[in-house]
Amino acid sequence: MNAINPAACKRRSFIYRELTRLGAEFGEVNGGAVPLNFGSPRAVELAAARRLALADLSVLPHAGFKGKGTVEWLTAQGLAIGPDSNKAYAQSGGELAARLAPSEIFLLDSLAGTGALTTKLNGAWQWAAAAPRPSQGYPLPRQDSHAWFMLAGEFAPDMFSKMCGVDLRRDRFADGAIAQTSVAKMSAVIIRADRKAADGRANAAYHILCDIASAEYLWSCLMDAGKEFDIRPVGLTALRDLEQ
């Protein structure tokens, strides 16, 4: 994939200037500029992702649906969503349907970044022509409202303990669990989403969702908190490599 200038893309992260300063090399994924690596050899970034690394996935497709009838409508569209809130349900294409409340779903695309599921759902949903309208919830513009980071590596729970009151150790916070909490004194959603390697190894990873206007602040807080664990920024390639 050829490197691109993120400023030339219509879709880019709010923190692309900071990522550029850190050495990010961007590629186009689904029409947006996504950091693929930070100039280090591929094996070096993979090792960082196994120890402690932070990635910005904000440009990858993500969406939301909320309101009465949301889950029923989504399951009718083919999604697999269980009954429990504060749990993320894996979909057949690698996407996650994070159930934040009985009638609220936050959808995260797979690391392939195709956007196929969100495109399908946004195309299928429409207002009924007249009242009474069916109970089907309504879409939320999460792509425009929420930044999306991933913190990966065995030291992620130790780092979180410095800035979050929830115990996120892997034996206490199950894969797929969701915490709607405060991180660095701001509201955030944390989803454990381990990356499964071909050899069966589970590499620790956590999605972090926050107000997009505070993306630069939270990124800087996470990077600062991870210094004692030698945190490194990594790109999409390293996260994908965790599954090989």
N, C-alpha and C positions, 0 to 999 in steps of 0.2 A: 504494500500500500504506500503510495507516494505521500511525502510530507506536504502539508498545506499551511497556508497562513490563516489562522483562525479569524483574523479581522476581515477576511474576504468572504466569510460564511455568514449567512443570515442568522444561523443558530450557533451560539457559542456560550460557554459558561460565563457567569458573572465574574469569575475570578481568573479568566483566561490570561490576563496580564501578569498576575502573580505566578501562574503556572509556567508562563513563558520565561519569566525571570528565573525560575527554578530549573529551566532547561528542557521543558516539555517539547516533544515533537508530536504534532497533531496529524490526525488522519480524518478523512470524512467517513462518518458512519450515519447512515440514514439521513443524509443531508446536513448533518451538524459536525462541528469541529470537536473531536474527542482526543484527549491526550492518550497516545499509544505507548509512549515510553519517555524516559527522562535522560536519554543519551548514554546510559550505562549498558554494558553487555547484557543480553537477554537473561543469561544464567544469574547474573548479579541481581537483577530486578526480581527474578523469581525467588531467590534466596531472601531478599528483603520482604517480599510478600508473605513468606512463611514465618518470618520473625516478627516484624511490625512495619506496616506500610499503610499509606493513605492514598486513596484514588478519588478523583472527581468524575462521577458518572452523570452529572446533571443534564448533559445534552441527550443522553439515551432516553427513549420514550418512557413516560410514566403518566398516569392518568388517575382519575378518581370518579366514583359514583356514590351517591348518597340519597337517602330518603326512603320513604315507605315503598316496599316492593323491589328495592335495589337487588337484594340477593336472589330473589325469585327470578327477576328478569335476567340477571347474569347467568344463573344456572340454566335457564332456558336457552341461553346463547352458547352453552357448552362448557362453561367454567365449572371447576370442581371446588366448591366452597363448603367447608364444614360448619358445624353449629357454634363453635366457640369464638368469642371475640378475643382480641389481643393474640391472634395466631395468624401466621402467614401460610397459605395453602399453595403448594407447588402445582403448576399447570403443565400440560403435556409438552408445551414448547419451551419449557424452562422459565417461564414467567412466574411471578408471585402475585397472588391475590391476598393482600394483607387486610384482614378484617379488624378495623379499628373500633368498631361498635356494631351492634346488631344490624344497623342499616347503613353502614359506611364501609366502602372498600377502596383501598389504595392499590393500584396496579403498577407493578414494576416489570419492565421488559427483561428478557434474558440478556446475558452479556453479548449475544449475537447482535442485539440492537436493531433488529429488523422492523420492529414496530407493528408486526402483522396483527397481533391480537388487539392492540389499542386502536389501530386503524379500522379493523372489522367492527369493533364495538361502537366506535364513534359514528361509523357509517350506518349501523343498524338502529341506533337510538334516534328517536324523533318525537316531538310533541304530537299528541293526538290532535286531530283536526278540530275537535269540539269537546266540550264537557258532556258527561263526566269522563275525565281522563283516566286511563288505567294506572294502577299503582306500579310504577316501574322505576322510581327514583329519578335522578337527574345527574348529568355529568358535571364534574368539577375540573377546572383547568389546572391540574397539578403540575403540568409542564411549565407553566408560567408562575406558579406560586411557591414551589418547593425545590430547593437544592438537594442533590443526592450524592452523598459520599459513601465510600466503602472503606472500613478499617479492617485490615486483614493481618493475621499473624498470631502466634502463640501468646504474645505479650499484650494482646488487645484488652483482655479483662483487667490486667494489672493497671494498664494506662487509664481505663475507664474509671477505676476506683478513685482516681485523683480528681475527677470532675463530675461524677454522677453518683447519686445516692442508691441506685439499684445495683444489686449484686449480679453481675453479668458473667460470673465464672461459669465455665461450660458444664459443670456438674450441678449448677443451680438454675441456669437459664438455658432451657432446651433449644435445640435447633428448631427454628420456626417461631419461637416465642417473640412477642412484641412488648416493648416497654415504652409507654407514652410518658415522658419524664422531662427533667431539666438536665441539660448538659452545658457546663460552663455558664450557668445562670440564664439559659434561654431554653425555650420549649423545643423539644425534638422528639422524633420517633426513632427508636432503635429496633432493628429486626435482626435476629441471629439467622444467618444464611450461610452455613459452612459450604465450602467448595469441595466437592467429592472428586478425588483423583481416581484414575483408572485402576490403581493398585488397591483401592479401597480406603486409602487414608483420607480422613476428613480434616481439611485445612480451615482453621477458625476464621470466620469472617462475619462482619456486622454491617448492615446497611444503616446509614444515618440520614434522616430526612429533616430538613429545617426550613424556616422562612428564607426564601431566596434572597431577600434584601440583607440578610445577616450571614450570607455564605462566606464572605471574606473573613468576618470576625470568627466564625466557628472554625474555619479551616486553620487560621492562625493559632487558635486555642488548642486544637488537636495536635498540631505540629509541635507546639511548645510543650504540651504535656507529655509527648512521646520522646522528648530529647534523651531522657535517661535510658531509654530502651533502644536508642539509635534508630528512631523512626525515619523512614525514607518515603518520598513521594514516588508512586509507580503509576504506570499507565494501564490501559485496558489489556494490553498483551500479557502482562504478568498475571493479571487476574484470570485470564483465560488459560494460561499455562498451569495454574493451580489444579486444573481439572484433567491434566494429561498424565 
